[in-house]
Amino acid sequence: MTTFEKKAIITSILDNDLYKFTMMQGAWRQYRNLVVEYTFTNRGQTPFPKNFGAALRWQIKQVANLRLTDKEYTWLKTSENTQFFRPEFIELLRTFKLRAKDVTVRQRGNKVTLSIKGPWFRTILWEVPLLALISELYFQMTGQKADEDTFTSRLETKTRKLVAAGAKFAEFGTRRRFSQAIQERVVAYFAKNAKSSFIGTSNMYLAMKYDIKPIGTQAHEWFMAHQAMFGTVLANQKGLESWLDEYDGDLGIALSDTFTTDVFFKTFTKALADAYDGLRWDSGDADEFTLKAKAFYDSINIDSQTKSIVYSDSLNDDRAIELLETFNEMFIIAFGIGTYFTNDVGVKPLNIVIKLFRCWVDGELREVVKLSDTPGKNNGTQEAIAQTLQDLDLVA
């Protein structure tokens, strides 16, 4: 396809995930001068169609025109589900606009490159809508359609199974959704048919529209930015401490795998473990992680049954139910399920990410990395990864 339809895909600045806004508040209040750069990685090596870059740039300009509506502003100020936001931050959002000039998109042949650069608090909201745009545009421009029978039958089946098992789950699928319309249908269906199990959505706009809880805390970039500012050894601890300072115990689920889980538990002090409600698992072997978490809490005399684990990596209903049945007597168990909810329509979902790549601290360039428990999900240059491994004594 050589042409594209000029119709905005994203029509609300809140069509984004909660943790981008929560991190934005922290970045704006605590690290306003930090300049960052994000880069796009096409993990699946998907070839993009002709004119895809031009279509994406047009969509970016439409997103950059969005501002908080009066209804959205009122919801942020008054909803019991958003009271962790500070009043001054909501006032900032009232007039905030993303800047198209902060995003650079290039296409050569069927390859697309993308980067985002600017002050952290100003650019942080771009990642999720960009990924959502890339996904939806790709399916539009390659002529791939959702199979209605596949979508509805699978949605009904997975909902029935999760509810019957008593699983508590949230929808986390904004970034790789087939389309905004499909994601909204998923959330609407859960809100109506899974009330005993459905705990909310990561998507702020849909949380507002369907009067459900927005779900999320922080992402890997929170700790990666702290790596740039405070060094690799202190990154986890400083990131966790600054989060507590920002939210005073709210949003108390800690992401554990930015520099591997083993490193995380070495820096997760008893004071931090007491203060945080639990952990999010996002890479590696979930069973192994859970047993490590149990051993850790046992070692510091904390009852693991009082703590939560939110599983969020590549889950489907069967795997979620298996984890629940295995570990529900050890922890309070919940699930954040993404692509399997919002792009299970009979097409092959894209495997794409946008990650923090480097930061400028007082004008000094510092590269950052993510050392996942799944090696293929590492991010960063080879040199930066090697240096981080050395800093953390993870090399022989």
Secondary structure as UniProt FT lines:
FT   TURN            13..14
FT   HELIX           18..30
FT   TURN            32..33
FT   STRAND          35..42
FT   TURN            43..44
FT   TURN            50..51
FT   HELIX           52..64
FT   HELIX           70..78
FT   HELIX           80..82
FT   TURN            83..84
FT   HELIX           87..95
FT   HELIX           100..102
FT   STRAND          103..108
FT   TURN            109..110
FT   STRAND          111..119
FT   HELIX           120..123
FT   HELIX           124..126
FT   HELIX           127..141
FT   TURN            142..143
FT   HELIX           148..165
FT   STRAND          169..171
FT   TURN            175..176
FT   HELIX           180..193
FT   TURN            195..197
FT   STRAND          198..201
FT   HELIX           204..209
FT   TURN            210..211
FT   HELIX           220..230
FT   TURN            232..234
FT   HELIX           235..247
FT   TURN            248..249
FT   STRAND          253..255
FT   HELIX           261..267
FT   HELIX           270..275
FT   STRAND          278..281
FT   HELIX           286..299
FT   TURN            300..301
FT   HELIX           304..306
FT   STRAND          308..311
FT   HELIX           317..327
FT   TURN            328..330
FT   STRAND          332..337
FT   HELIX           339..342
FT   STRAND          352..361
FT   TURN            362..363
FT   STRAND          364..367
FT   STRAND          370..371
FT   HELIX           375..377
FT   HELIX           382..391
FT   TURN            392..393
//
